[in-house]
Amino acid sequence: MSVFVALIIFSLAFYLFYRVKAYRSNKYVEKKWLSAKASIALGLFVTFFGVNQFFLNRSTISLVIGSIFILIGVASAWAGYRAYKHYLPQAIEEAKQQTAK
């Protein structure tokens, strides 16, 4: 159970880290790319929180809420991963153009 607490804390820290980096970025595609990474971290946070619910209580409500959190978290992480893959080549190209100037 303490492993999931550590994973929850790490994923929340990565979410905040990438969200702040995206906010401070001046480049459009890099901002989208960093937001996608933040979305992956947030999805993992919600997923780990849902898995942790399975070990805290064994009630039906806890299992249902944990399952919902897992579904929402996996969907968010998957959407973030797809956005990450989409924006990665564009972010590399944007960085090359920025350094060429």
C-alpha positions in Angstrom: 0.0 0.0 0.0 2.8 2.4 0.7 4.1 1.8 -2.8 1.0 3.2 -4.2 1.2 6.2 -1.9 4.7 6.9 -3.2 3.5 6.5 -6.8 0.6 8.9 -6.2 3.0 11.5 -4.8 5.5 11.1 -7.6 2.9 11.3 -10.3 1.3 14.4 -8.7 4.8 16.0 -8.5 5.4 15.2 -12.2 2.0 16.7 -13.0 2.8 19.9 -11.2 6.3 20.0 -12.7 5.1 19.6 -16.3 2.2 22.0 -15.8 4.4 24.7 -14.6 6.9 24.1 -17.4 4.0 24.3 -20.0 2.8 27.5 -18.4 6.2 29.1 -18.6 7.0 28.0 -22.1 6.8 30.6 -24.9 6.7 28.1 -27.8 3.3 26.9 -28.9 4.0 23.3 -29.8 6.4 22.8 -26.8 3.5 24.0 -24.6 1.2 21.5 -26.1 3.8 18.8 -25.8 4.4 19.5 -22.1 0.7 19.7 -21.5 0.4 16.2 -23.0 3.1 15.0 -20.6 1.2 16.6 -17.7 -1.9 14.8 -18.8 -0.1 11.5 -18.7 1.1 12.2 -15.2 -2.4 13.3 -14.1 -3.9 10.1 -15.6 -1.4 8.0 -13.7 -2.2 9.9 -10.5 -5.9 9.2 -10.8 -5.2 5.5 -11.8 -2.9 4.9 -8.8 -5.4 6.6 -6.5 -8.1 4.2 -7.8 -5.9 1.2 -7.3 -5.1 2.4 -3.8 -8.8 2.4 -3.1 -8.9 -1.3 -3.6 -6.5 -1.8 -0.7 -8.0 0.7 1.7 -11.5 -0.6 2.1 -13.3 -3.7 0.8 -16.7 -2.1 0.6 -18.7 -2.1 -2.6 -18.7 1.7 -2.9 -14.9 1.8 -2.6 -14.5 -0.8 -5.3 -16.9 1.0 -7.7 -15.3 4.4 -7.1 -11.8 2.8 -7.5 -12.9 1.2 -10.7 -14.2 4.5 -12.0 -11.0 6.3 -11.1 -8.9 3.6 -12.8 -11.0 3.9 -16.0 -10.8 7.7 -16.1 -7.1 7.7 -15.2 -6.2 5.1 -17.9 -8.3 7.1 -20.5 -6.6 10.3 -19.6 -3.1 8.8 -19.7 -3.8 7.2 -23.0 -5.1 10.4 -24.5 -2.0 12.2 -23.1 0.3 9.6 -24.6 -1.4 10.0 -28.0 -1.0 13.7 -27.8 2.6 13.3 -26.7 3.4 11.1 -29.8 1.6 13.6 -32.0 3.4 16.7 -30.8 6.9 15.2 -30.3 8.1 15.5 -33.9 6.6 19.0 -34.1 8.3 20.0 -30.9 11.7 18.8 -32.2 11.2 20.7 -35.4 10.2 23.8 -33.5 13.3 23.5 -31.3 15.5 23.1 -34.4 14.0 26.2 -36.0 14.5 28.2 -32.8 18.2 27.3 -32.5 18.8 28.0 -36.2 17.7 31.6 -35.7 
